[in-house]
Amino acid sequence: MKVENLNDIDLSRLTRKSYGDDETLERRVAAILKQVRELGEEAIYQLTEEFDHVNLRQSGLRVSDEEIQVAYHAVGEEYLQALRTAKENILRYHEKQKRISWLEPDPDGSILGQLLLPLKRVGIYVPGGTASYPSSVLMNALPAVVAGVQEIVMVSPPRADGTLLPEVLVAAAEAGVTEVYKVGGAQGIAALAYGTETISHVDKITGPGNIYVTLAKKQVFGTVDIDMLAGPSEILILVDESGRPEELAADLLSQAEHDRLASAILVSPSRRLLEETIAEVERQLEDLPRAEIARASWETYGAAICVSDLQEGMDLANKIAPEHFELVVEDQYSWLGQVRNVGAVFLGRYSPEPVGDYFAGPNHVLPTGGTARFYSPLNVDTFMKKVSVIGYSETALKRDAKQIALLARSEGLEAHARAVEVRFKS
């Protein structure tokens, strides 16, 4: 890794990521969805055996109350306390987002308004595989709880012994998840979207996963709603001379260790700081448990970019639209107003990205792949729908009837016009 000048770097190398032949993957996922849609639970068992090498026919898909109690005995008291504190922080933050229905009466007797209603049944996907994420349970389930969702269904791929990680099960119980199933991948998304003999279909699916999960969510959209299409994790750090290489390197690697396709980008006007941080990344990689994954990410999608000044760095951040954006500058609040396209912004050296991942309260399910230009983090509104309320009075309809009928006829819809006029025929 070398420091690169902004004018010399190929940004497409950092933003255009590929899992391989996307058309082939699309077809594979479509076949899995079709198999579950047609065969139901039998397909789930077959696919879980094929992909996870686990036979669940005897134990079944649903996690029992007894399994959850065993999980509580398997986790330490310190973990439970940390989890509950994180839960309270997340609930407190999301409670501030909740909006209420409103009705606005008019002097003519009409009423217009909007009902804000929770979805009835939602599904949350919690990844497994190379790592397990109890934090994702909290981040997906708790906004749904705040919204008032009655049924929160969690799916997650089983471990080799046919169980889920105890920390994940405890997080589900603490977060108010009402049903937990041991099924992952595209087949898990299919089960949530179409339903099986055991799993009733949901209204919306949230939560990140691997490429099969992402493509499955894409293909079932329309049958159910989804939150977003999540890609590999990203971090971009904009730092001035005050930055500390040891801290910056640790922050970069905190994202690089997620996935070989994750991206970690450091931007600064200080070439010295960039060079020292590169050296520090190499040092920290030497004893990192997930060093192989982190190194592959750093070498392929990492970058240390030298800009002329902080303004050029800020413009670059808004152009790339990263999932996580650390603003490590001495006067960070004066720059906050220029932030436009990021999933979450972390201000100053005491706000490293993991604070947001686990504990502070804001949601860590964030837009990736440049979609921060138009997507928001997972939030309470994700789990609600809006219903328009129209209560016209006789006075109001008499006043507006002629114009409504005119507009209807301008579109060639005579019956629309007559539906208004018929109410005032003598």
DRENNUVEX-791668 format. One record per residue (C-alpha): x, y, z negated. Coordinates in nm, 4 decimals, padded with zeros to 6 digits. Example, Ala and Ser with C-alpha at 12.3 -4.5 7.8 and 13.67 -1.06 7.14 Angstrom:
<recs>
<east = 01.2300; north = -00.4500; up = -00.7800> $
<east = 01.3670; north = -00.1060; up = -00.7140> $
</recs>
This chain:
<recs>
<east = 00.0000; north = 00.0000; up = 00.0000> $
<east = 00.1276; north = 00.3436; up = 00.0980> $
<east = -00.0093; north = 00.6930; up = 00.0519> $
<east = -00.1941; north = 00.8021; up = 00.3662> $
<east = -00.2764; north = 01.1541; up = 00.4801> $
<east = -00.6454; north = 01.2154; up = 00.5431> $
<east = -00.5842; north = 01.3092; up = 00.9067> $
<east = -00.4018; north = 00.9812; up = 00.9702> $
<east = -00.6299; north = 00.7309; up = 00.7999> $
<east = -00.8872; north = 00.5175; up = 00.9827> $
<east = -01.1924; north = 00.5515; up = 00.7587> $
<east = -01.3758; north = 00.2788; up = 00.9481> $
<east = -01.1317; north = 00.0297; up = 00.7982> $
<east = -01.2683; north = 00.1169; up = 00.4558> $
<east = -01.6366; north = 00.1316; up = 00.5408> $
<east = -01.7007; north = -00.1320; up = 00.8090> $
<east = -01.6986; north = -00.4629; up = 00.6277> $
<east = -01.7915; north = -00.7947; up = 00.7805> $
<east = -01.8812; north = -01.1315; up = 00.6355> $
<east = -01.8180; north = -01.2969; up = 00.9706> $
<east = -02.0698; north = -01.3798; up = 01.2391> $
<east = -02.3747; north = -01.1893; up = 01.1143> $
<east = -02.6095; north = -01.3481; up = 01.3710> $
<east = -02.5130; north = -01.6967; up = 01.2552> $
<east = -02.5701; north = -01.5979; up = 00.8930> $
<east = -02.9068; north = -01.4454; up = 00.9805> $
<east = -03.0135; north = -01.7740; up = 01.1429> $
<east = -02.8937; north = -01.9796; up = 00.8465> $
<east = -03.0887; north = -01.7629; up = 00.6052> $
<east = -03.3999; north = -01.7725; up = 00.8239> $
<east = -03.3817; north = -02.1533; up = 00.8251> $
<east = -03.3591; north = -02.1609; up = 00.4437> $
<east = -03.6582; north = -01.9297; up = 00.4088> $
<east = -03.8599; north = -02.1431; up = 00.6511> $
<east = -03.7669; north = -02.4605; up = 00.4641> $
<east = -03.8887; north = -02.3176; up = 00.1325> $
<east = -04.2013; north = -02.1706; up = 00.2896> $
<east = -04.2966; north = -02.5083; up = 00.4387> $
<east = -04.1742; north = -02.7581; up = 00.1767> $
<east = -04.2002; north = -02.5524; up = -00.1418> $
<east = -04.0323; north = -02.6974; up = -00.4480> $
<east = -03.8902; north = -02.9985; up = -00.2671> $
<east = -03.6860; north = -02.7570; up = -00.0541> $
<east = -03.5627; north = -02.5803; up = -00.3679> $
<east = -03.4347; north = -02.9071; up = -00.5129> $
<east = -03.2697; north = -03.0062; up = -00.1838> $
<east = -03.1005; north = -02.6719; up = -00.1364> $
<east = -02.9856; north = -02.6460; up = -00.4980> $
<east = -02.8227; north = -02.9876; up = -00.4614> $
<east = -02.6654; north = -02.8884; up = -00.1290> $
<east = -02.5288; north = -02.5469; up = -00.2289> $
<east = -02.4856; north = -02.5633; up = -00.6073> $
<east = -02.4242; north = -02.9399; up = -00.6336> $
<east = -02.6804; north = -02.9625; up = -00.9128> $
<east = -02.9750; north = -03.2029; up = -00.9369> $
<east = -03.2595; north = -03.0346; up = -01.1240> $
<east = -03.5370; north = -03.2818; up = -01.0422> $
<east = -03.5476; north = -03.4276; up = -01.3920> $
<east = -03.5101; north = -03.1067; up = -01.5930> $
<east = -03.7141; north = -02.8903; up = -01.3572> $
<east = -03.6523; north = -02.5332; up = -01.2471> $
<east = -03.7921; north = -02.3355; up = -01.5372> $
<east = -03.5788; north = -02.2534; up = -01.8395> $
<east = -03.7538; north = -02.3723; up = -02.1564> $
<east = -03.7946; north = -02.1899; up = -02.4855> $
<east = -03.5683; north = -02.4534; up = -02.6410> $
<east = -03.2897; north = -02.3698; up = -02.3936> $
<east = -03.3160; north = -02.0036; up = -02.4873> $
<east = -03.2948; north = -02.0881; up = -02.8585> $
<east = -02.9834; north = -02.2974; up = -02.7907> $
<east = -02.8388; north = -01.9988; up = -02.6037> $
<east = -02.8914; north = -01.7737; up = -02.9076> $
<east = -02.6909; north = -02.0167; up = -03.1206> $
<east = -02.4120; north = -02.0202; up = -02.8597> $
<east = -02.3464; north = -01.6443; up = -02.8545> $
<east = -02.1696; north = -01.4522; up = -03.1275> $
<east = -02.3276; north = -01.1922; up = -03.3534> $
<east = -02.0932; north = -00.9232; up = -03.2164> $
<east = -02.2089; north = -00.9949; up = -02.8614> $
<east = -02.5725; north = -00.9802; up = -02.9681> $
<east = -02.5211; north = -00.6468; up = -03.1432> $
<east = -02.3427; north = -00.4974; up = -02.8407> $
<east = -02.6183; north = -00.6253; up = -02.6114> $
<east = -02.8912; north = -00.4751; up = -02.8281> $
<east = -02.7153; north = -00.1397; up = -02.8477> $
<east = -02.6762; north = -00.1342; up = -02.4695> $
<east = -03.0450; north = -00.2248; up = -02.4399> $
<east = -03.1485; north = 00.0701; up = -02.6562> $
<east = -02.9288; north = 00.3077; up = -02.4545> $
<east = -03.0752; north = 00.1838; up = -02.1260> $
<east = -03.4328; north = 00.2047; up = -02.2543> $
<east = -03.3785; north = 00.5575; up = -02.3896> $
<east = -03.2387; north = 00.6783; up = -02.0575> $
<east = -03.5133; north = 00.5209; up = -01.8471> $
<east = -03.7956; north = 00.6370; up = -02.0753> $
<east = -03.7099; north = 00.9917; up = -01.9658> $
<east = -03.7877; north = 00.8945; up = -01.6042> $
<east = -04.1436; north = 00.7807; up = -01.6624> $
<east = -04.4123; north = 00.9929; up = -01.5019> $
<east = -04.7852; north = 00.9939; up = -01.5640> $
<east = -05.0951; north = 00.9982; up = -01.3482> $
<east = -05.2550; north = 01.3356; up = -01.2838> $
<east = -05.5941; north = 01.4715; up = -01.1791> $
<east = -05.6497; north = 01.8329; up = -01.0730> $
<east = -06.0075; north = 01.9668; up = -01.0701> $
<east = -06.1069; north = 02.2436; up = -00.8294> $
<east = -06.3663; north = 02.5140; up = -00.9064> $
<east = -06.5862; north = 02.3707; up = -00.6279> $
<east = -06.6210; north = 02.0441; up = -00.8204> $
<east = -06.3679; north = 01.8400; up = -00.6262> $
<east = -06.0920; north = 01.6398; up = -00.7893> $
<east = -05.7605; north = 01.5443; up = -00.6318> $
<east = -05.4877; north = 01.3479; up = -00.8019> $
<east = -05.2523; north = 01.0565; up = -00.8140> $
<east = -05.2495; north = 00.7359; up = -01.0167> $
<east = -04.9071; north = 00.5989; up = -01.1096> $
<east = -04.9454; north = 00.2278; up = -01.1694> $
<east = -04.6939; north = -00.0429; up = -01.2604> $
<east = -04.6498; north = -00.3390; up = -01.0308> $
<east = -04.8033; north = -00.6530; up = -01.1823> $
<east = -04.5314; north = -00.9102; up = -01.1119> $
<east = -04.1696; north = -00.8539; up = -01.0098> $
<east = -03.8725; north = -01.0800; up = -00.9499> $
<east = -03.5167; north = -00.9983; up = -01.0492> $
<east = -03.2151; north = -01.1743; up = -00.9028> $
<east = -02.9123; north = -01.2184; up = -01.1277> $
<east = -02.5932; north = -01.3344; up = -00.9534> $
<east = -02.3900; north = -01.6352; up = -01.0635> $
<east = -02.1024; north = -01.7971; up = -00.8813> $
<east = -01.7597; north = -01.6417; up = -00.9419> $
<east = -01.8922; north = -01.4367; up = -01.2350> $
<east = -02.2089; north = -01.4031; up = -01.4400> $
<east = -02.3740; north = -01.0741; up = -01.5214> $
<east = -02.5854; north = -01.0383; up = -01.8369> $
<east = -02.5635; north = -00.6627; up = -01.7776> $
<east = -02.7563; north = -00.7068; up = -01.4514> $
<east = -03.0383; north = -00.8659; up = -01.6485> $
<east = -03.0737; north = -00.5557; up = -01.8644> $
<east = -03.0393; north = -00.3133; up = -01.5734> $
<east = -03.3087; north = -00.4851; up = -01.3662> $
<east = -03.5553; north = -00.5847; up = -01.6367> $
<east = -03.5604; north = -00.2841; up = -01.8686> $
<east = -03.6780; north = -00.0224; up = -01.6121> $
<east = -03.9591; north = -00.2660; up = -01.5262> $
<east = -04.0486; north = -00.2889; up = -01.8953> $
<east = -04.0581; north = 00.0908; up = -01.9204> $
<east = -04.2778; north = 00.1053; up = -01.6080> $
<east = -04.5253; north = -00.1344; up = -01.7711> $
<east = -04.4755; north = -00.4410; up = -01.5514> $
<east = -04.6567; north = -00.7363; up = -01.7104> $
<east = -04.4677; north = -01.0265; up = -01.5520> $
<east = -04.0899; north = -01.0155; up = -01.5000> $
<east = -03.9505; north = -01.3268; up = -01.3333> $
<east = -03.5764; north = -01.3942; up = -01.3230> $
<east = -03.3938; north = -01.6331; up = -01.0922> $
<east = -03.0243; north = -01.7154; up = -01.1131> $
<east = -02.8083; north = -01.9985; up = -00.9753> $
<east = -02.7344; north = -02.2805; up = -01.2226> $
<east = -02.3884; north = -02.3779; up = -01.3410> $
<east = -02.2441; north = -02.7212; up = -01.2621> $
<east = -02.4169; north = -02.8707; up = -01.5688> $
<east = -02.7568; north = -02.7402; up = -01.4582> $
<east = -02.7767; north = -02.4616; up = -01.7156> $
<east = -02.7514; north = -02.0844; up = -01.7101> $
<east = -02.4862; north = -01.8957; up = -01.9035> $
<east = -02.6034; north = -01.8476; up = -02.2666> $
<east = -02.5249; north = -01.4740; up = -02.2515> $
<east = -02.7526; north = -01.4406; up = -01.9462> $
<east = -03.0391; north = -01.6261; up = -02.1155> $
<east = -03.0082; north = -01.4197; up = -02.4322> $
<east = -03.0041; north = -01.0990; up = -02.2249> $
<east = -03.3222; north = -01.2148; up = -02.0491> $
<east = -03.4974; north = -01.2823; up = -02.3789> $
<east = -03.3856; north = -00.9498; up = -02.5264> $
<east = -03.4891; north = -00.7567; up = -02.2148> $
<east = -03.8441; north = -00.8917; up = -02.2041> $
<east = -03.8139; north = -01.1277; up = -01.9059> $
<east = -04.1234; north = -01.3497; up = -01.9086> $
<east = -04.0056; north = -01.6400; up = -01.6890> $
<east = -03.6561; north = -01.7683; up = -01.6023> $
<east = -03.5775; north = -02.0160; up = -01.3232> $
<east = -03.2541; north = -02.1956; up = -01.2338> $
<east = -03.2453; north = -02.1211; up = -00.8644> $
<east = -03.0181; north = -01.8883; up = -00.6696> $
<east = -02.9153; north = -01.7922; up = -00.3188> $
<east = -03.1543; north = -01.7382; up = -00.0308> $
<east = -03.3741; north = -02.0163; up = -00.1681> $
<east = -03.4222; north = -01.8182; up = -00.4882> $
<east = -03.5360; north = -01.5157; up = -00.2900> $
<east = -03.7694; north = -01.7393; up = -00.0867> $
<east = -03.9223; north = -01.8817; up = -00.4031> $
<east = -03.9945; north = -01.5313; up = -00.5330> $
<east = -04.1336; north = -01.4101; up = -00.2009> $
<east = -04.3498; north = -01.7077; up = -00.1024> $
<east = -04.4031; north = -01.8951; up = -00.4276> $
<east = -04.3755; north = -02.2680; up = -00.4972> $
<east = -04.5711; north = -02.5173; up = -00.7043> $
<east = -04.4019; north = -02.3802; up = -01.0189> $
<east = -04.3007; north = -02.0251; up = -00.9272> $
<east = -04.5798; north = -01.7814; up = -00.8381> $
<east = -04.4872; north = -01.5214; up = -00.5785> $
<east = -04.3980; north = -01.1685; up = -00.6868> $
<east = -04.4738; north = -00.8201; up = -00.5556> $
<east = -04.1167; north = -00.6922; up = -00.5470> $
<east = -03.7628; north = -00.8315; up = -00.5691> $
<east = -03.4707; north = -00.6392; up = -00.7155> $
<east = -03.1101; north = -00.7138; up = -00.7952> $
<east = -02.7844; north = -00.7660; up = -00.6042> $
<east = -02.6389; north = -01.0924; up = -00.4786> $
<east = -02.4107; north = -01.2402; up = -00.2144> $
<east = -02.4597; north = -01.2014; up = 00.1596> $
<east = -02.7168; north = -01.4840; up = 00.1708> $
<east = -02.9221; north = -01.3129; up = -00.0975> $
<east = -02.8947; north = -00.9761; up = 00.0762> $
<east = -03.0004; north = -01.1140; up = 00.4144> $
<east = -03.2847; north = -01.3083; up = 00.2524> $
<east = -03.4139; north = -00.9908; up = 00.0886> $
<east = -03.3931; north = -00.8181; up = 00.4251> $
<east = -03.5955; north = -01.0919; up = 00.5939> $
<east = -03.8712; north = -01.1189; up = 00.3306> $
<east = -03.9236; north = -00.7418; up = 00.3183> $
<east = -04.2818; north = -00.6825; up = 00.4231> $
<east = -04.4032; north = -00.9989; up = 00.2534> $
<east = -04.2734; north = -00.8387; up = -00.0661> $
<east = -04.1042; north = -00.5100; up = -00.1382> $
<east = -03.7334; north = -00.4930; up = -00.2250> $
<east = -03.5177; north = -00.2391; up = -00.4027> $
<east = -03.2270; north = -00.2064; up = -00.1564> $
<east = -02.9754; north = -00.4078; up = 00.0440> $
<east = -02.6742; north = -00.4217; up = -00.1843> $
<east = -02.3255; north = -00.4718; up = -00.0475> $
<east = -01.9806; north = -00.5137; up = -00.2043> $
<east = -01.8923; north = -00.2842; up = -00.4948> $
<east = -01.7187; north = 00.0490; up = -00.4307> $
<east = -01.5350; north = 00.3149; up = -00.6257> $
<east = -01.3882; north = 00.6450; up = -00.5096> $
<east = -01.1867; north = 00.8525; up = -00.7547> $
<east = -01.1145; north = 01.2196; up = -00.6891> $
<east = -00.8354; north = 01.3317; up = -00.9202> $
<east = -00.6163; north = 01.6360; up = -00.9707> $
<east = -00.2680; north = 01.6624; up = -01.1276> $
<east = -00.4114; north = 01.5892; up = -01.4719> $
<east = -00.4815; north = 01.2244; up = -01.3846> $
<east = -00.2969; north = 00.9410; up = -01.5603> $
<east = -00.1748; north = 00.6572; up = -01.3338> $
<east = -00.2338; north = 00.3814; up = -01.5913> $
<east = -00.5990; north = 00.4822; up = -01.6334> $
<east = -00.6608; north = 00.5378; up = -01.2633> $
<east = -00.5123; north = 00.1997; up = -01.1713> $
<east = -00.7307; north = 00.0247; up = -01.4277> $
<east = -01.0408; north = 00.1996; up = -01.2911> $
<east = -00.9571; north = 00.1036; up = -00.9317> $
<east = -00.9039; north = -00.2600; up = -01.0288> $
<east = -01.2278; north = -00.2659; up = -01.2279> $
<east = -01.4073; north = -00.2642; up = -00.8935> $
<east = -01.1522; north = -00.4538; up = -00.6863> $
<east = -01.1896; north = -00.7576; up = -00.9127> $
<east = -01.5587; north = -00.7933; up = -00.8191> $
<east = -01.5166; north = -00.9155; up = -00.4634> $
<east = -01.2614; north = -00.9479; up = -00.1833> $
<east = -01.4779; north = -00.7027; up = 00.0124> $
<east = -01.4983; north = -00.4462; up = -00.2682> $
<east = -01.3340; north = -00.1120; up = -00.2003> $
<east = -01.1258; north = 00.1034; up = -00.4348> $
<east = -01.0210; north = 00.4450; up = -00.3016> $
<east = -00.8085; north = 00.7071; up = -00.4759> $
<east = -00.8131; north = 01.0636; up = -00.3417> $
<east = -00.5898; north = 01.3455; up = -00.4647> $
<east = -00.3924; north = 01.6502; up = -00.3494> $
<east = -00.1015; north = 01.5133; up = -00.5566> $
<east = 00.1157; north = 01.2747; up = -00.3555> $
<east = 00.3233; north = 01.2065; up = -00.6662> $
<east = 00.0188; north = 01.0919; up = -00.8612> $
<east = -00.0969; north = 00.8729; up = -00.5731> $
<east = 00.2424; north = 00.7011; up = -00.5471> $
<east = 00.2677; north = 00.6448; up = -00.9213> $
<east = -00.0846; north = 00.4997; up = -00.9310> $
<east = -00.0071; north = 00.2578; up = -00.6467> $
<east = 00.2919; north = 00.1312; up = -00.8432> $
<east = 00.0762; north = 00.0986; up = -01.1538> $
<east = -00.1864; north = -00.1029; up = -00.9643> $
<east = 00.0837; north = -00.3500; up = -00.8621> $
<east = 00.2030; north = -00.3771; up = -01.2221> $
<east = -00.1456; north = -00.4369; up = -01.3597> $
<east = -00.2210; north = -00.6990; up = -01.0943> $
<east = 00.0553; north = -00.9182; up = -01.2346> $
<east = -00.1470; north = -01.0352; up = -01.5349> $
<east = -00.5051; north = -00.9733; up = -01.4202> $
<east = -00.7148; north = -01.2947; up = -01.4492> $
<east = -00.8931; north = -01.2234; up = -01.1184> $
<east = -00.5760; north = -01.0988; up = -00.9516> $
<east = -00.6231; north = -01.2977; up = -00.6310> $
<east = -00.9628; north = -01.1390; up = -00.5624> $
<east = -00.8511; north = -00.7917; up = -00.6744> $
<east = -00.5364; north = -00.8003; up = -00.4625> $
<east = -00.7276; north = -00.9071; up = -00.1505> $
<east = -00.9718; north = -00.6197; up = -00.2056> $
<east = -00.6963; north = -00.3647; up = -00.2754> $
<east = -00.4849; north = -00.4625; up = 00.0243> $
<east = -00.7738; north = -00.4764; up = 00.2730> $
<east = -01.0207; north = -00.2117; up = 00.1563> $
<east = -00.8162; north = -00.0055; up = -00.0888> $
<east = -00.6597; north = 00.3304; up = -00.0089> $
<east = -00.4618; north = 00.6168; up = -00.1623> $
<east = -00.5492; north = 00.9267; up = 00.0378> $
<east = -00.3646; north = 01.2575; up = 00.0137> $
<east = -00.5845; north = 01.5623; up = 00.0808> $
<east = -00.4880; north = 01.9270; up = 00.1089> $
<east = -00.7009; north = 02.0312; up = -00.1904> $
<east = -00.9910; north = 01.9179; up = -00.4080> $
<east = -01.2474; north = 02.0705; up = -00.1719> $
<east = -01.1275; north = 01.8464; up = 00.1100> $
<east = -01.1448; north = 01.5537; up = -00.1316> $
<east = -01.5012; north = 01.6386; up = -00.2305> $
<east = -01.6049; north = 01.6638; up = 00.1344> $
<east = -01.4520; north = 01.3213; up = 00.1931> $
<east = -01.6406; north = 01.1703; up = -00.1003> $
<east = -01.9716; north = 01.3037; up = 00.0303> $
<east = -01.8876; north = 01.1633; up = 00.3741> $
<east = -01.8035; north = 00.8141; up = 00.2481> $
<east = -02.0984; north = 00.8160; up = 00.0000> $
<east = -01.9496; north = 00.5689; up = -00.2498> $
<east = -02.1429; north = 00.3624; up = -00.5001> $
<east = -01.9316; north = 00.4881; up = -00.7947> $
<east = -01.7618; north = 00.8279; up = -00.7911> $
<east = -01.5184; north = 00.9259; up = -01.0646> $
<east = -01.4476; north = 01.2984; up = -01.0802> $
<east = -01.1300; north = 01.3178; up = -01.2870> $
<east = -01.0422; north = 01.6864; up = -01.2723> $
<east = -00.9882; north = 01.9462; up = -01.5446> $
<east = -01.2979; north = 02.1523; up = -01.4552> $
<east = -01.5306; north = 01.8687; up = -01.3532> $
<east = -01.8549; north = 02.0529; up = -01.4299> $
<east = -01.7698; north = 02.3289; up = -01.1845> $
<east = -01.7432; north = 02.0615; up = -00.9128> $
<east = -02.0550; north = 01.8660; up = -01.0137> $
<east = -02.2798; north = 02.0959; up = -00.8115> $
<east = -02.1036; north = 01.9880; up = -00.4918> $
<east = -02.1785; north = 01.6190; up = -00.5407> $
<east = -02.4296; north = 01.5083; up = -00.2766> $
<east = -02.3853; north = 01.1506; up = -00.1591> $
<east = -02.2850; north = 00.9125; up = -00.4380> $
<east = -02.4672; north = 00.6453; up = -00.6352> $
<east = -02.3419; north = 00.7596; up = -00.9751> $
<east = -02.0883; north = 01.0206; up = -01.0801> $
<east = -01.8538; north = 00.9722; up = -01.3767> $
<east = -01.7143; north = 01.2926; up = -01.5220> $
<east = -01.3652; north = 01.3124; up = -01.6693> $
<east = -01.1101; north = 01.0615; up = -01.7960> $
<east = -01.3319; north = 00.9414; up = -02.0803> $
<east = -01.6099; north = 00.8270; up = -01.8441> $
<east = -01.4583; north = 00.5224; up = -01.6722> $
<east = -01.6937; north = 00.3280; up = -01.4475> $
<east = -01.7471; north = 00.0348; up = -01.6916> $
<east = -01.9179; north = 00.2784; up = -01.9311> $
<east = -02.1949; north = 00.3004; up = -01.6733> $
<east = -02.1859; north = -00.0695; up = -01.5898> $
<east = -02.2653; north = -00.1769; up = -01.9423> $
<east = -02.3548; north = 00.0799; up = -02.1981> $
<east = -02.4265; north = 00.4474; up = -02.1323> $
<east = -02.7863; north = 00.4011; up = -02.0138> $
<east = -02.8050; north = 00.4986; up = -01.6432> $
<east = -02.8684; north = 00.2063; up = -01.4120> $
<east = -02.5769; north = 00.0208; up = -01.2575> $
<east = -02.7781; north = -00.1132; up = -00.9616> $
<east = -02.6610; north = 00.1480; up = -00.7126> $
<east = -02.6664; north = 00.2083; up = -00.3367> $
<east = -02.3611; north = 00.0801; up = -00.1493> $
<east = -02.2217; north = 00.0877; up = 00.2042> $
<east = -02.2868; north = 00.4590; up = 00.2536> $
<east = -02.6580; north = 00.4260; up = 00.1695> $
<east = -02.6148; north = 00.6719; up = -00.1183> $
<east = -02.6926; north = 00.9266; up = 00.1548> $
<east = -03.0606; north = 00.8286; up = 00.1201> $
<east = -03.1031; north = 00.5674; up = -00.1570> $
<east = -03.1250; north = 00.6200; up = -00.5333> $
<east = -03.0166; north = 00.3995; up = -00.8223> $
<east = -03.2670; north = 00.1452; up = -00.9518> $
<east = -03.5112; north = 00.3370; up = -01.1734> $
<east = -03.8559; north = 00.3298; up = -01.3297> $
<east = -04.0229; north = 00.4454; up = -01.0061> $
<east = -03.8812; north = 00.1323; up = -00.8395> $
<east = -04.1371; north = -00.0694; up = -01.0367> $
<east = -04.4356; north = 00.1589; up = -00.9862> $
<east = -04.6724; north = 00.2447; up = -00.7048> $
<east = -04.8744; north = 00.5563; up = -00.6392> $
<east = -05.2455; north = 00.5675; up = -00.5566> $
<east = -05.4011; north = 00.8848; up = -00.4154> $
<east = -05.7287; north = 01.0038; up = -00.5718> $
<east = -05.9807; north = 01.2010; up = -00.3641> $
<east = -06.3093; north = 01.3099; up = -00.5188> $
<east = -06.4723; north = 01.5685; up = -00.2874> $
<east = -06.7821; north = 01.7524; up = -00.4038> $
<east = -07.0826; north = 01.8273; up = -00.1818> $
<east = -06.9791; north = 02.1926; up = -00.1732> $
<east = -06.6272; north = 02.1073; up = -00.0610> $
<east = -06.7396; north = 01.8654; up = 00.2107> $
<east = -06.9911; north = 02.1176; up = 00.3487> $
<east = -06.7166; north = 02.3754; up = 00.3632> $
<east = -06.4666; north = 02.1503; up = 00.5403> $
<east = -06.6937; north = 01.9241; up = 00.7505> $
<east = -06.6652; north = 02.1182; up = 01.0740> $
<east = -06.2843; north = 02.1282; up = 01.0680> $
<east = -06.2565; north = 01.7602; up = 00.9718> $
<east = -06.4863; north = 01.6611; up = 01.2590> $
<east = -06.2887; north = 01.8807; up = 01.4999> $
<east = -05.9614; north = 01.7144; up = 01.4031> $
<east = -06.1164; north = 01.3668; up = 01.4313> $
<east = -06.2492; north = 01.4337; up = 01.7803> $
<east = -05.9126; north = 01.5769; up = 01.8859> $
<east = -05.7789; north = 01.2263; up = 01.8231> $
<east = -06.0654; north = 01.0608; up = 02.0085> $
<east = -06.2170; north = 00.9122; up = 01.6919> $
<east = -06.5866; north = 00.9959; up = 01.7205> $
<east = -06.6962; north = 00.7661; up = 01.4374> $
<east = -06.4670; north = 00.9525; up = 01.2017> $
<east = -06.6382; north = 01.2784; up = 01.2901> $
<east = -06.9852; north = 01.1297; up = 01.2534> $
<east = -06.8994; north = 00.9811; up = 00.9107> $
<east = -06.8655; north = 01.3398; up = 00.7860> $
<east = -07.1520; north = 01.4983; up = 00.9807> $
<east = -07.4106; north = 01.2307; up = 00.8935> $
<east = -07.4177; north = 01.3502; up = 00.5354> $
<east = -07.5614; north = 01.6899; up = 00.6341> $
<east = -07.8212; north = 01.5940; up = 00.8951> $
<east = -08.1598; north = 01.7402; up = 00.8089> $
</recs>
